[in-house]
Amino acid sequence: MNSDTAWIMSSRSTGNGGSCVEARRSSGVIEVRNSKSPDAGTVRFTTEEWDSFLDGAKKGEFDKLLIG
């Protein structure tokens, strides 16, 4: 299914001074942007790339990038 969606804001982004990540499905790809600068552009992922990213995030593969 490739139907377009509205922008979805990460629930982890709310309440932190407006630094928000948003994502949507558009024209068969996943787009990600910074809600503070929505006109600055988007990063695009194929659905396969997005699925791989989410799988890695769920497995903690990116945890070493966290500060703190």
C-alpha positions as a printed NumPy array, in Angstrom:
array([[ 0.   ,  0.   ,  0.   ],
       [ 1.532,  3.317, -1.085],
       [-1.146,  5.773,  0.014],
       [ 0.194,  9.105,  1.248],
       [-0.022, 10.042,  4.927],
       [ 0.037, 13.291,  6.854],
       [ 3.207, 14.297,  8.707],
       [ 3.578, 12.337, 11.964],
       [ 5.584, 13.882, 14.812],
       [ 7.688, 11.664, 17.002],
       [ 6.173, 11.386, 20.474],
       [ 9.744, 11.583, 21.82 ],
       [10.09 , 15.046, 20.24 ],
       [ 7.195, 16.775, 21.979],
       [ 7.878, 18.963, 24.97 ],
       [11.574, 19.538, 24.287],
       [11.512, 23.102, 23.053],
       [10.247, 22.413, 19.565],
       [13.068, 20.271, 18.202],
       [10.814, 17.827, 16.448],
       [11.259, 15.091, 13.915],
       [ 8.366, 14.379, 11.554],
       [ 7.89 , 11.623,  9.006],
       [ 5.358, 10.74 ,  6.33 ],
       [ 4.822,  8.383,  3.429],
       [ 4.602, 10.236,  0.13 ],
       [ 4.745,  8.874, -3.407],
       [ 5.967,  5.491, -2.187],
       [ 8.895,  6.769, -0.095],
       [ 9.315,  7.787,  3.541],
       [10.222, 11.447,  4.077],
       [11.741, 12.799,  7.307],
       [12.11 , 16.479,  8.207],
       [12.773, 18.913, 11.05 ],
       [ 9.472, 20.536, 11.984],
       [11.253, 23.745, 13.035],
       [12.472, 24.161,  9.439],
       [ 9.953, 22.302,  7.258],
       [10.975, 24.169,  4.112],
       [14.651, 23.278,  4.556],
       [14.094, 19.947,  2.854],
       [13.555, 16.318,  3.645],
       [15.552, 13.127,  3.781],
       [13.968, 10.352,  1.714],
       [14.107,  6.607,  2.294],
       [12.742,  3.702,  0.318],
       [10.371,  1.567,  2.348],
       [13.077, -1.115,  2.528],
       [15.613,  1.394,  3.89 ],
       [13.098,  2.704,  6.425],
       [12.22 , -0.822,  7.57 ],
       [15.937, -1.579,  8.022],
       [16.462,  1.64 ,  9.981],
       [13.519,  0.942, 12.286],
       [14.67 , -2.634, 12.825],
       [18.149, -1.415, 13.786],
       [16.706,  1.244, 16.099],
       [14.502, -1.32 , 17.849],
       [17.536, -3.59 , 18.328],
       [19.589, -0.739, 19.844],
       [22.113, -0.596, 16.996],
       [22.217,  3.224, 17.171],
       [22.365,  3.571, 20.952],
       [26.104,  4.328, 20.84 ],
       [25.24 ,  7.596, 19.058],
       [23.378,  8.898, 22.129],
       [24.994, 11.614, 24.172],
       [24.886, 11.251, 27.9  ]])
